[in-house]
């Protein structure tokens, strides 16, 4: 978050995350599937 890569809103001393913005950010950051069937899965 210090690099401001994850979308957030600062509210006082708290950070708030919009689930829709996080989902869109993850979709943009996801690498294309290379045919190995593991894209989008944590290992």
Buried (B, 14 or more C-beta within 10 A) or exposed (E): EEEEEBEBEEEEEEEEEEEEEEEEBEEEEEEEEEEEEEEEEEE
